[in-house]
Amino acid sequence: MKKKFLLSCLLIIMAWLPSFAQIQEPVKFKTELKTISDTEAQIVFTGNIDAGWHVYSTDLPSGGPISATFNVEKIQGAELMGKLTPQGKEIENFDKVFEMKLRYFENTATFVQKFKITDASYQIEGYLEYGACNDENCLPPTEVPFSFSGKGNAATATVATSETKAETVNQPAAENSVAEATAIDSAATVALSDNETSVQDYWTPVIKELNSYGETTSQQDRSWIYIFFAGFIGGLLALFTPCVWPIIPMTVSFFLKRSKDKKKGIRDAWTYGASIVVIYVALGLAITLIFGASALNALSTNAVFNILFCLMLIIFAASFFGAFELTLPSKWSNAVDSKAEQTSGLLSIFLMAFTLSLVSFSCTGPIIGFLLVEVSTTGSVIAPAIGMLGFAIALALPFTLFAMFPSWLKSMPKSGGWMNVIKVTLGFLELAFALKFLSVADLAYGWRILDRETFLALWIVIFGLLGFYLLGKIKFPHDDDDNTTSVPRFFMALISLAFAVYMVPGLWGAPLKAVSAFAPPMTTQDFNLYNNEVHAKFDDYDAGMEYAKRNGKPVMLDFTGYGCVNCRKMEAAVWTDPKVSKLMTDDYVLITLYVDNKEPLPEHIKVMENGKERTLRTVGDKWSYLQRSKFGANAQPFYVLIDNEGKPLNKSYSYDEDIDKYVDFLQTGLDNYKKEK
C-alpha cells in the first residue's frame, strides 16, 4: 500500500512539472579568489554542469557558439595577467552543424584568470560570460558576476568566496518577482526612440496567461525506445540469414526430443532464449564498461574514428557481398560446444546459446557492429544494453515460440537463396551508412571530397544498384542461378529504385527531408536552385510590435541564437514547409530576437531581477531578459505567439520537428487572435 501511495505521489508530481515555467538552471558556478603571492592572485570559476549539458571553452572560432570570456568593469590597484584559462578535462570534437572543431566541458568546468597586484590594496569587479547547450537547446549568454578586494600583503590578503548561479531563475521566483523584474529605472526605460512614447506595456509579464494555455515542454527523449526497436529490427534481420535460420528447427527439435516431458522441453527452450538475451545484453554492457558512455559519444563525432567506422562498415558490406567470410576462430566454438556436452542442466543450455552466438557471428557481427556504432551517439550508459536487448529478444523469440508450438516448424520457409538476398541487401545498406561516417571526417579535415551533391550521387547509385540486384540484374558469388524474381523482391526493388529517384532533385538543392539527418549540410552544396526560406521582418521587439499594431496582425516571436544548433534545424526542416511558411509570412509579423547578439546597447540598462540588480549591456542581454521576465523561459529555440498588445495567443513551442504540430501551433494562435478581435 505504501509503495502504491508513493508511486501515486510521484506520478502527480511528474504530471505537474510541465506546468512550471521553462526557466532552466543546468549550470551552477562558484567563484573564488586565491592569493598566489604578495603580488599575484587569481580568480577561479568552478561550474557544476547537469548531465546532458556542456559549457563551451575559451577562444572558439568566429561563427561558432558562445566562448567563455572574462570581462572587467572596474579594476584598481591591479592588472590582468594573460587571458582566461580553461582547466580540467576539455573535450574537443568536430561539430557538423557549425562545421568546425569545438571545445567544451561536461560535468565540471573550471576557468582561471590571473592578475597582478600593483598597489597596497586592490579592487576588481566584472563577470564571467559563458554559453551552455544540450542536445535540444541552448541557454543565452550567461553572466557570473564577481567583486573582490584585498591587500597586497599575502598575510592580510582577503580570500573571498562567493557562490553565484547562472543568471537563470526558478519559475516560482520568476512569478513572485514579476513586479521587480519589470522595474526598469527611469534612465533605462525601453522605448522605440527618444521621440516616441514608451512601449513598456509590451514587456509586461504574461507567465500566468501563458500557463493557462498549458505550456509545451521540450520534446520527450524517445531515444531509448528508438534504440530498442532498432535493435529488435536488427535481430529480425539476423534471423533470416544463413547463419541462424537453419539452426532454429534443429535446436528446437533437440530440446523437445531430449526430454520425454514436453513441459521440460519447453522450459529448456525458454531457458535457451533467455540465455541468448543475457549474452547479448552482457555484450552491450561490456562495451559501455570498457569505453565509457562519454567516450562512446566522443568517438561518434571524432574524425579519425569516423574513418575507422566507415572502413569497418565497408568491410562488413564486402563480407555480405560474398568477398570473404568473417568468422571467429573455430576452436572457440568447438571448445564451448564440447563443454556444453560435458555439462548438464542450466549451464549446458547457456553454453549452447553461447555456441550459437559464436557460430552465427559472420552474419550477426556486422549487424551488431553497426547497431553499437549508431547507439554510441546517445552517450547513454545503458544505450548499448538496450540495443542488444532488442536484438536478443528478436533473435531468441522463434526458439521459444517454436518450442511451445512445434507444429509451426512444418510451416517454416525452407533455407534457400532468399537468405543470401537478405545478406546482400544488408551489405548495400552498410555501404550507404559508411558514407555517413566518412562525411563527418570529410567535414572535419575540409577535404571537400564528399560534398552534399557527391554524397547524394553515391547514395543514388547504391540504392539504384540495390534495386537492380533485387530484380536479378546483378549477381554475387553466393547467389543461385534462378532468374525469376519473387513478388517480395519486386516490391523491395520498387522501393529502392523509387528512393533513388526521390534523391535526384537533391543534386540541385532540394531539401530531401527524409535524408537530411544523413547528408552533409546544405552549405556544402555547390549548385542550389532551391529558395524557400522564411526571413523575419524585424529583429527588434518594440519596432516589430508597433508595426503589428498599426497593421492589425498577430506576432510570432522567435527567440534564437547564432550558436543555436536546433534553431537552424527548425528553420531548415520546419519553416521551409509550404503550410508553415505561408502562415508565418502572410498571417504573422515574425520578430526574430538573437539572445547572443553582442552589439552593445547605446547605454547600459539597469534592471531588478529576483531581488538582484542586473546590468543589460548588449542587445542580446536585452532580448534574453525579455524572454525570462515576460515569458518565464530562457532556452532556445523558443517560439511564442502574441497579439499586438503583447498577450499570448497559444502555449509556447520549443524544439520539435513535427510539421503538423507546428502548423497546429500557428493555426490555433491565429484562430484565438481572430476570436479576440
C-alpha positions as CSV (number, residue, x, y, z in Angstrom):
1,M,0.0,0.0,0.0
2,K,2.8,2.4,0.9
3,K,4.5,1.7,-2.4
4,K,1.3,2.4,-4.3
5,F,0.9,5.6,-2.4
6,L,4.4,6.8,-3.1
7,L,4.1,5.9,-6.8
8,S,0.8,7.9,-7.0
9,C,2.5,10.9,-5.4
10,L,5.4,10.6,-7.8
11,L,3.1,10.4,-10.8
12,I,1.2,13.5,-9.6
13,I,4.4,15.5,-9.2
14,M,5.6,14.4,-12.7
15,A,2.3,15.5,-14.1
16,W,2.6,18.9,-12.6
17,L,6.2,19.5,-13.6
18,P,5.4,20.8,-17.2
19,S,3.1,23.5,-15.7
20,F,6.1,25.3,-14.3
21,A,8.0,27.7,-16.4
22,Q,10.7,26.7,-18.7
23,I,13.5,28.5,-16.8
24,Q,16.4,26.1,-16.7
25,E,19.4,26.2,-14.5
26,P,21.7,23.5,-15.7
27,V,25.0,25.2,-14.6
28,K,25.9,26.5,-11.2
29,F,29.2,28.4,-10.8
30,K,31.2,29.2,-7.7
31,T,33.8,32.0,-7.8
32,E,36.8,32.1,-5.5
33,L,39.8,34.4,-5.1
34,K,43.1,32.7,-4.4
35,T,46.2,34.6,-3.4
36,I,49.3,33.2,-5.0
37,S,51.9,35.6,-3.6
38,D,52.2,39.2,-2.3
39,T,51.9,40.4,-5.9
40,E,49.8,37.8,-7.6
41,A,46.3,36.4,-7.2
42,Q,43.8,34.5,-9.4
43,I,40.0,34.3,-9.7
44,V,38.8,30.7,-10.1
45,F,35.4,29.9,-11.6
46,T,34.2,26.4,-10.9
47,G,31.0,25.2,-12.5
48,N,28.9,22.1,-11.9
49,I,27.1,21.1,-15.1
50,D,24.0,18.9,-15.2
51,A,24.1,15.7,-17.1
52,G,23.5,16.1,-20.8
53,W,24.7,19.8,-20.9
54,H,28.1,21.2,-21.7
55,V,29.8,24.6,-21.3
56,Y,31.9,25.9,-24.2
57,S,35.6,26.7,-23.6
58,T,37.5,29.9,-24.4
59,D,38.7,31.3,-27.8
60,L,36.3,29.4,-30.1
61,P,36.4,30.3,-33.8
62,S,34.2,33.1,-35.0
63,G,30.8,32.0,-36.3
64,G,30.6,29.3,-33.6
65,P,28.8,29.1,-30.2
66,I,29.4,31.4,-27.2
67,S,33.0,31.3,-25.9
68,A,33.8,31.7,-22.2
69,T,35.1,35.3,-21.6
70,F,36.4,37.3,-18.7
71,N,35.0,40.8,-18.5
72,V,36.3,43.6,-16.2
73,E,34.0,46.5,-15.3
74,K,36.2,48.0,-12.6
75,I,39.8,47.4,-11.6
76,Q,42.0,49.4,-9.2
77,G,45.4,48.5,-7.9
78,A,45.8,45.5,-10.1
79,E,46.3,44.5,-13.8
80,L,45.4,41.3,-15.6
81,M,48.0,38.7,-16.5
82,G,47.2,36.9,-19.7
83,K,43.9,35.5,-20.8
84,L,41.2,33.5,-19.1
85,T,42.5,29.9,-19.0
86,P,40.4,26.8,-19.0
87,Q,41.4,23.9,-16.8
88,G,40.3,20.3,-16.4
89,K,39.1,17.7,-18.8
90,E,38.4,19.6,-22.0
91,I,36.6,17.7,-24.8
92,E,37.3,18.6,-28.5
93,N,35.0,17.3,-31.2
94,F,34.0,18.3,-34.7
95,D,30.5,19.8,-34.9
96,K,28.7,19.1,-38.2
97,V,26.3,22.0,-37.9
98,F,29.0,24.7,-37.3
99,E,31.5,22.8,-39.5
100,M,34.3,23.4,-37.0
101,K,36.1,21.8,-34.1
102,L,34.6,23.0,-30.8
103,R,36.0,22.6,-27.2
104,Y,33.7,22.2,-24.2
105,F,33.3,20.8,-20.7
106,E,30.9,18.2,-19.3
107,N,30.1,17.6,-15.6
108,T,32.6,20.2,-14.4
109,A,34.1,23.4,-15.9
110,T,37.0,25.4,-14.4
111,F,38.3,28.8,-15.7
112,V,41.1,30.8,-14.1
113,Q,42.1,34.4,-14.6
114,K,45.4,35.6,-13.0
115,F,46.1,39.2,-12.1
116,K,49.0,41.2,-10.7
117,I,48.6,43.3,-7.6
118,T,50.2,46.7,-8.2
119,D,49.2,48.7,-5.1
120,A,48.8,48.2,-1.4
121,S,45.1,47.5,-1.9
122,Y,43.1,46.5,-4.9
123,Q,39.6,46.0,-6.1
124,I,38.3,44.1,-9.2
125,E,34.7,43.7,-10.4
126,G,33.3,42.1,-13.5
127,Y,31.7,39.0,-14.8
128,L,32.4,35.7,-16.5
129,E,30.3,35.1,-19.6
130,Y,29.7,31.6,-21.0
131,G,27.5,29.6,-23.3
132,A,25.8,26.3,-22.4
133,C,23.9,23.8,-24.6
134,N,22.4,20.3,-24.6
135,D,21.1,18.2,-27.5
136,E,17.8,20.1,-27.7
137,N,18.5,23.8,-26.8
138,C,21.0,26.4,-25.7
139,L,21.0,29.0,-23.0
140,P,21.6,32.6,-23.9
141,P,25.0,34.1,-23.0
142,T,25.0,33.9,-19.2
143,E,27.0,36.0,-16.7
144,V,28.6,35.1,-13.4
145,P,29.3,38.4,-11.6
146,F,32.2,38.8,-9.1
147,S,33.6,41.5,-6.9
148,F,36.8,41.1,-4.9
149,S,39.1,43.3,-2.9
150,G,42.2,42.8,-0.8
151,K,45.7,43.9,0.2
152,G,49.0,43.3,-1.5
153,N,50.5,41.6,1.6
154,A,49.8,37.8,1.5
155,A,49.4,37.7,5.2
156,T,46.5,40.1,5.2
157,A,45.0,39.4,1.8
158,T,41.3,38.9,1.8
159,V,40.4,35.5,0.3
160,A,36.8,35.9,-0.5
161,T,34.5,33.3,-1.8
162,S,31.1,33.9,-3.3
163,E,28.5,31.5,-4.6
164,T,26.8,32.6,-7.8
165,K,24.5,30.8,-10.1
166,A,23.9,31.1,-13.7
167,E,21.6,34.1,-14.4
168,T,18.6,31.8,-14.7
169,V,15.9,31.6,-12.2
170,N,13.3,29.1,-10.9
171,Q,9.8,29.5,-12.1
172,P,8.2,30.3,-8.7
173,A,10.8,33.1,-8.2
174,A,10.0,34.4,-11.6
175,E,6.3,34.6,-10.9
176,N,6.8,36.1,-7.4
177,S,9.1,38.8,-8.6
178,V,7.5,39.9,-11.9
179,A,7.0,43.4,-10.4
180,E,10.7,43.6,-9.6
181,A,11.7,42.1,-12.9
182,T,10.0,44.9,-14.8
183,A,11.1,47.7,-12.6
184,I,13.4,49.3,-15.1
185,D,14.7,52.6,-13.8
186,S,13.8,55.8,-15.4
187,A,17.1,56.1,-17.2
188,A,16.7,52.7,-18.8
189,T,13.0,52.8,-20.0
190,V,12.6,50.7,-23.1
191,A,11.4,52.9,-25.9
192,L,11.4,52.9,-29.6
193,S,13.4,56.2,-29.8
194,D,13.8,59.4,-27.9
195,N,10.9,61.0,-29.9
196,E,8.4,58.1,-29.4
197,T,6.3,57.2,-26.5
198,S,7.2,54.4,-24.2
199,V,6.2,50.9,-25.1
200,Q,7.0,49.3,-21.8
201,D,3.5,47.7,-21.7
202,Y,4.7,45.3,-24.3
203,W,7.2,44.0,-21.7
204,T,4.5,43.2,-19.1
205,P,5.0,39.6,-17.9
206,V,2.4,37.1,-19.2
207,I,3.7,34.0,-17.5
208,K,0.4,33.1,-15.8
209,E,-1.6,33.8,-19.0
210,L,0.9,31.6,-20.9
211,N,0.5,28.8,-18.4
212,S,-3.3,29.0,-18.7
213,Y,-2.9,27.5,-22.2
214,G,-0.8,24.6,-20.9
215,E,2.9,25.1,-21.5
216,T,4.7,23.0,-24.2
217,T,7.7,21.2,-22.7
218,S,10.8,20.1,-24.5
219,Q,10.5,17.2,-26.8
220,Q,10.5,13.9,-24.9
221,D,13.5,11.8,-25.2
222,R,12.4,8.8,-27.3
223,S,15.9,7.6,-27.9
224,W,15.7,4.5,-25.7
225,I,12.5,3.3,-27.5
226,Y,14.2,4.1,-30.8
227,I,17.3,2.1,-29.8
228,F,15.3,-0.8,-28.6
229,F,13.3,-1.1,-31.8
230,A,16.4,-0.6,-34.0
231,G,18.0,-3.5,-32.1
232,F,14.8,-5.6,-32.5
233,I,14.7,-5.0,-36.2
234,G,18.4,-5.9,-36.4
235,G,17.6,-9.1,-34.6
236,L,14.8,-10.0,-37.0
237,L,17.1,-9.4,-40.0
238,A,19.8,-11.6,-38.4
239,L,17.2,-14.4,-38.0
240,F,16.7,-14.6,-41.8
241,T,20.4,-15.1,-42.6
242,P,22.0,-18.4,-43.5
243,C,23.9,-18.5,-40.1
244,V,20.8,-18.5,-37.9
245,W,17.7,-19.7,-39.8
246,P,18.7,-23.3,-40.5
247,I,19.7,-23.7,-36.8
248,I,16.2,-22.9,-35.4
249,P,14.4,-26.3,-36.3
250,M,17.5,-28.3,-35.2
251,T,17.8,-26.6,-31.9
252,V,14.0,-26.7,-31.1
253,S,13.8,-30.4,-32.1
254,F,16.8,-31.2,-29.8
255,F,15.1,-29.7,-26.8
256,L,11.8,-31.4,-27.4
257,K,13.4,-34.9,-28.1
258,R,16.0,-34.9,-25.3
259,S,13.3,-34.9,-22.7
260,K,10.2,-37.2,-22.5
261,D,8.4,-34.4,-20.6
262,K,7.1,-31.9,-23.1
263,K,6.9,-29.2,-20.4
264,K,10.6,-29.7,-19.5
265,G,11.5,-29.4,-23.2
266,I,9.5,-26.1,-23.5
267,R,11.2,-24.9,-20.3
268,D,14.6,-25.7,-21.7
269,A,13.8,-23.8,-24.9
270,W,12.7,-20.8,-22.8
271,T,16.0,-21.0,-20.9
272,Y,17.9,-21.2,-24.2
273,G,16.1,-18.0,-25.4
274,A,16.7,-16.2,-22.0
275,S,20.4,-17.2,-22.3
276,I,20.7,-15.6,-25.7
277,V,19.2,-12.4,-24.2
278,V,21.6,-12.5,-21.2
279,I,24.6,-13.0,-23.5
280,Y,23.9,-10.1,-25.9
281,V,22.8,-7.7,-23.1
282,A,26.1,-8.5,-21.3
283,L,27.9,-7.7,-24.5
284,G,26.2,-4.3,-24.6
285,L,27.1,-3.5,-21.0
286,A,30.7,-4.7,-21.6
287,I,31.1,-2.2,-24.5
288,T,30.0,0.6,-22.2
289,L,32.2,-0.5,-19.3
290,I,35.2,-0.8,-21.5
291,F,34.9,2.5,-23.3
292,G,32.5,4.5,-21.1
293,A,29.4,6.3,-22.2
294,S,31.1,9.7,-22.7
295,A,34.0,8.1,-24.6
296,L,31.5,6.4,-27.0
297,N,29.8,9.8,-27.5
298,A,33.2,11.4,-28.1
299,L,34.2,8.7,-30.6
300,S,31.0,9.2,-32.5
301,T,32.0,12.7,-33.5
302,N,35.7,12.2,-33.7
303,A,37.1,12.4,-37.3
304,V,39.7,9.6,-37.0
305,F,37.2,7.1,-35.5
306,N,34.6,8.0,-38.0
307,I,37.0,7.0,-40.7
308,L,37.5,3.7,-38.9
309,F,33.7,3.2,-38.6
310,C,33.5,3.8,-42.3
311,L,36.1,1.3,-43.1
312,M,34.6,-1.2,-40.7
313,L,31.2,-0.9,-42.4
314,I,32.8,-1.3,-45.9
315,I,34.5,-4.5,-44.7
316,F,31.2,-5.8,-43.4
317,A,29.5,-4.9,-46.7
318,A,32.2,-6.8,-48.6
319,S,31.6,-9.8,-46.4
320,F,27.9,-9.7,-47.0
321,F,28.5,-9.4,-50.8
322,G,30.5,-12.7,-50.6
323,A,34.1,-11.4,-50.9
324,F,35.1,-13.4,-47.7
325,E,33.6,-14.7,-44.5
326,L,34.1,-13.0,-41.2
327,T,34.3,-15.8,-38.7
328,L,35.7,-16.2,-35.2
329,P,38.3,-18.9,-34.6
330,S,36.7,-22.3,-34.9
331,K,38.5,-23.6,-31.8
332,W,36.4,-21.1,-29.8
333,S,33.1,-22.5,-30.8
334,N,34.4,-26.1,-30.7
335,A,35.6,-25.6,-27.1
336,V,32.3,-24.1,-25.9
337,D,30.4,-26.9,-27.8
338,S,32.4,-29.7,-26.2
339,K,32.0,-28.0,-22.8
340,A,28.2,-27.9,-23.3
341,E,28.2,-31.7,-24.0
342,Q,30.1,-32.4,-20.8
343,T,27.8,-30.4,-18.6
344,S,24.1,-30.7,-17.8
345,G,21.3,-28.5,-16.6
346,L,21.2,-24.7,-17.0
347,L,24.9,-24.4,-17.6
348,S,24.7,-26.8,-20.6
349,I,21.8,-24.7,-22.1
350,F,23.7,-21.5,-21.5
351,L,26.8,-22.8,-23.3
352,M,24.7,-24.0,-26.2
353,A,23.3,-20.4,-26.5
354,F,26.9,-19.1,-26.4
355,T,27.9,-21.5,-29.1
356,L,25.1,-20.1,-31.3
357,S,26.4,-16.6,-30.7
358,L,29.9,-17.7,-31.9
359,V,28.8,-19.7,-34.9
360,S,26.4,-17.0,-36.2
361,F,29.0,-14.2,-35.9
362,S,29.6,-14.0,-39.6
363,C,26.0,-12.8,-40.1
364,T,25.2,-11.2,-36.8
365,G,28.6,-9.4,-36.3
366,P,28.1,-6.8,-39.0
367,I,24.5,-6.0,-37.7
368,I,25.7,-5.8,-34.1
369,G,28.7,-3.7,-35.1
370,F,26.5,-1.2,-37.0
371,L,24.0,-1.1,-34.1
372,L,26.7,-0.3,-31.5
373,V,28.2,2.4,-33.7
374,E,24.8,4.1,-34.0
375,V,23.9,4.0,-30.3
376,S,27.2,5.4,-29.4
377,T,25.9,8.9,-30.4
378,T,23.5,8.9,-27.5
379,G,26.2,9.0,-24.8
380,S,23.9,6.9,-22.5
381,V,25.4,4.4,-20.2
382,I,22.7,1.8,-20.9
383,A,22.0,2.6,-24.6
384,P,24.2,-0.3,-25.9
385,A,22.5,-2.7,-23.5
386,I,19.0,-1.5,-24.6
387,G,20.0,-2.1,-28.3
388,M,21.3,-5.5,-27.5
389,L,18.2,-6.3,-25.5
390,G,16.0,-5.6,-28.6
391,F,18.4,-7.6,-30.8
392,A,18.5,-10.6,-28.5
393,I,14.7,-10.7,-27.9
394,A,14.1,-10.8,-31.7
395,L,16.8,-13.5,-32.1
396,A,15.5,-15.6,-29.2
397,L,11.8,-15.3,-29.9
398,P,11.5,-18.1,-32.6
399,F,13.3,-20.7,-30.4
400,T,10.8,-20.3,-27.6
401,L,7.7,-19.9,-29.9
402,F,8.5,-23.0,-32.0
403,A,9.2,-25.0,-28.8
404,M,5.7,-24.0,-27.5
405,F,4.0,-24.7,-30.8
406,P,6.1,-27.4,-32.6
407,S,3.5,-27.7,-35.3
408,W,4.7,-24.4,-36.6
409,L,8.0,-25.9,-37.6
410,K,6.3,-27.6,-40.6
411,S,5.3,-24.2,-42.0
412,M,8.8,-22.6,-41.7
413,P,10.2,-21.5,-45.0
414,K,13.0,-23.7,-46.1
415,S,16.5,-22.5,-46.3
416,G,17.5,-21.2,-49.7
417,G,18.8,-18.4,-51.9
418,W,16.4,-15.9,-50.3
419,M,18.6,-15.8,-47.2
420,N,21.6,-14.7,-49.3
421,V,19.4,-11.9,-50.8
422,I,18.9,-10.6,-47.3
423,K,22.6,-10.6,-46.7
424,V,23.4,-8.8,-49.9
425,T,20.7,-6.2,-49.2
426,L,22.2,-5.6,-45.8
427,G,25.6,-5.2,-47.5
428,F,24.2,-2.3,-49.6
429,L,22.7,-0.7,-46.6
430,E,26.0,-0.9,-44.7
431,L,27.8,0.6,-47.6
432,A,25.3,3.5,-47.7
433,F,25.8,4.2,-44.0
434,A,29.5,4.0,-44.3
435,L,29.3,7.2,-46.3
436,K,27.6,8.9,-43.4
437,F,30.6,8.4,-41.2
438,L,33.1,9.4,-43.9
439,S,31.1,12.6,-44.3
440,V,32.0,13.6,-40.7
441,A,35.7,13.2,-41.3
442,D,35.5,14.9,-44.7
443,L,33.9,18.0,-43.0
444,A,36.5,17.9,-40.2
445,Y,39.5,18.0,-42.4
446,G,38.0,20.2,-45.1
447,W,38.7,17.7,-47.9
448,R,35.5,18.6,-49.7
449,I,35.5,15.2,-51.5
450,L,32.1,14.4,-50.1
451,D,30.0,17.5,-50.6
452,R,26.3,17.1,-50.4
453,E,25.7,16.5,-54.1
454,T,28.6,13.9,-54.2
455,F,27.1,12.2,-51.2
456,L,23.7,12.1,-52.8
457,A,25.1,10.9,-56.1
458,L,26.7,7.9,-54.4
459,W,23.5,7.1,-52.5
460,I,21.5,7.3,-55.7
461,V,24.0,4.8,-57.3
462,I,23.9,2.5,-54.3
463,F,20.2,2.3,-54.0
464,G,19.8,2.1,-57.7
465,L,22.2,-0.9,-57.8
466,L,20.3,-2.5,-54.9
467,G,17.1,-2.2,-57.0
468,F,18.7,-3.8,-60.0
469,Y,20.1,-6.6,-57.8
470,L,16.7,-7.3,-56.3
471,L,15.4,-7.6,-59.9
472,G,18.0,-10.2,-60.7
473,K,20.1,-8.0,-63.0
474,I,23.3,-8.2,-60.8
475,K,24.7,-11.4,-59.3
476,F,27.1,-12.0,-56.5
477,P,29.2,-15.2,-55.7
478,H,26.7,-16.9,-53.4
479,D,23.6,-16.1,-55.5
480,D,21.8,-19.0,-57.1
481,D,21.1,-19.2,-60.8
482,D,17.4,-18.7,-60.5
483,N,16.4,-15.9,-62.8
484,T,12.9,-15.5,-61.5
485,T,12.0,-12.5,-59.3
486,S,9.7,-13.2,-56.4
487,V,6.9,-10.8,-55.6
488,P,8.6,-9.6,-52.3
489,R,11.8,-9.0,-54.2
490,F,10.0,-7.0,-56.8
491,F,8.4,-4.7,-54.2
492,M,11.7,-4.3,-52.4
493,A,13.3,-3.3,-55.7
494,L,10.5,-0.9,-56.4
495,I,11.0,0.8,-53.0
496,S,14.8,1.0,-53.6
497,L,14.6,2.4,-57.1
498,A,11.9,4.9,-56.0
499,F,14.1,6.1,-53.2
500,A,17.0,6.6,-55.6
501,V,14.8,8.7,-57.9
502,Y,13.5,10.7,-54.9
503,M,17.1,11.8,-54.2
504,V,17.8,13.1,-57.7
505,P,16.3,16.6,-57.1
506,G,18.7,17.0,-54.2
507,L,21.5,17.3,-56.7
508,W,20.1,20.7,-57.5
509,G,19.4,21.7,-53.9
510,A,16.0,20.2,-52.9
511,P,15.9,19.8,-49.1
512,L,15.2,16.0,-49.1
513,K,13.9,16.0,-45.5
514,A,13.9,12.1,-45.5
515,V,17.7,12.1,-45.6
516,S,18.6,15.5,-44.1
517,A,19.9,13.7,-40.9
518,F,22.5,11.7,-43.0
519,A,23.5,14.0,-45.9
520,P,26.2,16.8,-45.4
521,P,24.8,20.3,-44.7
522,M,23.3,22.4,-47.4
523,T,26.2,24.8,-47.2
524,T,28.4,22.2,-48.9
525,Q,26.1,22.2,-52.0
526,D,27.8,23.9,-54.9
527,F,24.7,24.2,-57.1
528,N,21.4,25.2,-55.3
529,L,18.3,26.2,-57.2
530,Y,16.1,25.9,-54.1
531,N,14.9,29.0,-52.3
532,N,12.1,28.7,-49.8
533,E,13.5,30.3,-46.7
534,V,11.5,32.3,-44.2
535,H,13.0,35.6,-43.1
536,A,11.9,37.8,-40.1
537,K,10.5,41.2,-40.8
538,F,12.0,42.6,-37.6
539,D,14.9,41.9,-35.3
540,D,13.7,44.5,-32.8
541,Y,10.8,43.6,-30.4
542,D,9.5,47.1,-29.9
543,A,9.6,48.2,-33.5
544,G,8.0,44.9,-34.6
545,M,5.2,45.3,-32.1
546,E,4.5,48.8,-33.3
547,Y,4.3,47.6,-36.9
548,A,2.0,44.7,-35.9
549,K,-0.3,47.2,-34.1
550,R,-0.5,49.5,-37.0
551,N,-1.3,46.7,-39.4
552,G,-3.6,44.7,-37.2
553,K,-1.6,41.5,-37.2
554,P,-0.6,39.0,-34.5
555,V,3.1,38.5,-33.7
556,M,5.3,35.4,-33.7
557,L,8.4,35.9,-31.5
558,D,11.4,33.7,-32.4
559,F,13.9,33.7,-29.5
560,T,17.0,32.2,-31.1
561,G,20.8,32.5,-31.1
562,Y,23.6,32.5,-33.6
563,G,25.1,29.5,-31.8
564,C,21.8,27.6,-31.5
565,V,22.0,24.3,-33.5
566,N,18.4,23.2,-33.1
567,C,17.2,26.7,-34.2
568,R,18.9,26.1,-37.5
569,K,17.3,22.6,-37.7
570,M,13.9,24.0,-37.2
571,E,14.4,26.7,-39.8
572,A,15.6,24.1,-42.4
573,A,13.2,21.3,-41.6
574,V,10.0,23.1,-40.5
575,W,9.9,26.7,-41.6
576,T,10.5,25.6,-45.3
577,D,7.3,23.6,-45.3
578,P,4.8,25.4,-47.6
579,K,2.0,25.5,-45.0
580,V,4.3,26.8,-42.3
581,S,6.0,29.4,-44.4
582,K,2.6,30.7,-45.7
583,L,1.2,31.1,-42.2
584,M,4.3,32.8,-40.9
585,T,4.7,35.1,-43.9
586,D,1.1,36.0,-44.6
587,D,-0.6,35.9,-41.2
588,Y,2.0,36.9,-38.7
589,V,4.6,39.6,-38.1
590,L,7.8,37.5,-37.5
591,I,10.2,39.0,-35.0
592,T,13.5,37.2,-34.5
593,L,15.4,38.1,-31.4
594,Y,19.0,36.8,-31.1
595,V,19.9,36.4,-27.4
596,D,23.6,36.2,-28.2
597,N,23.8,39.4,-30.2
598,K,26.9,41.1,-29.0
599,E,26.0,44.6,-30.3
600,P,26.4,47.0,-27.4
601,L,23.4,48.9,-26.3
602,P,23.6,52.7,-26.6
603,E,23.7,52.8,-22.8
604,H,23.5,50.1,-20.2
605,I,20.1,49.2,-18.7
606,K,19.8,48.5,-15.0
607,V,17.0,46.1,-14.1
608,M,15.9,44.3,-10.9
609,E,15.5,40.6,-11.3
610,N,14.7,38.4,-8.3
611,G,15.9,40.9,-5.8
612,K,19.2,41.5,-7.6
613,E,20.3,44.3,-9.8
614,R,21.5,43.3,-13.2
615,T,23.1,45.3,-16.0
616,L,22.0,44.7,-19.6
617,R,25.0,45.6,-21.8
618,T,24.2,44.1,-25.2
619,V,21.2,43.7,-27.5
620,G,21.3,40.0,-26.7
621,D,21.2,40.7,-23.0
622,K,18.0,42.8,-23.6
623,W,16.2,40.0,-25.6
624,S,17.3,37.4,-23.1
625,Y,15.9,39.4,-20.3
626,L,12.7,39.9,-22.2
627,Q,12.3,36.1,-22.6
628,R,12.9,35.5,-18.9
629,S,10.9,38.3,-17.5
630,K,7.9,38.2,-19.8
631,F,7.6,34.5,-20.6
632,G,9.5,32.8,-17.8
633,A,11.8,30.9,-20.2
634,N,15.5,31.0,-21.0
635,A,16.2,28.2,-23.6
636,Q,16.3,28.4,-27.3
637,P,14.6,27.8,-29.7
638,F,11.6,29.3,-28.1
639,Y,8.6,30.3,-30.2
640,V,5.6,32.2,-28.7
641,L,2.6,33.8,-30.4
642,I,1.2,37.1,-29.0
643,D,-1.3,39.7,-30.1
644,N,-0.2,43.2,-30.9
645,E,-0.6,44.2,-27.3
646,G,1.8,41.6,-26.0
647,K,-0.7,39.0,-24.7
648,P,-0.2,35.3,-25.6
649,L,-2.4,33.5,-28.1
650,N,-1.3,29.9,-27.5
651,K,1.1,27.8,-25.5
652,S,4.7,28.3,-26.4
653,Y,6.7,25.9,-28.7
654,S,10.2,24.5,-28.3
655,Y,12.3,22.2,-30.4
656,D,10.1,19.6,-32.2
657,E,10.4,19.0,-35.9
658,D,6.8,17.7,-36.2
659,I,5.4,19.9,-39.0
660,D,1.8,19.1,-38.3
661,K,2.3,20.1,-34.7
662,Y,3.9,23.4,-35.8
663,V,1.1,24.1,-38.2
664,D,-1.5,23.4,-35.4
665,F,0.5,25.7,-33.1
666,L,0.4,28.6,-35.7
667,Q,-3.3,28.0,-36.7
668,T,-4.5,27.8,-33.1
669,G,-2.8,31.1,-32.3
670,L,-4.4,32.7,-35.4
671,D,-7.8,31.4,-34.5
672,N,-7.5,32.8,-31.0
673,Y,-6.4,36.2,-32.3
674,K,-9.5,36.4,-34.6
675,K,-11.8,35.5,-31.7
676,E,-10.4,38.3,-29.6
677,K,-11.0,40.8,-32.4
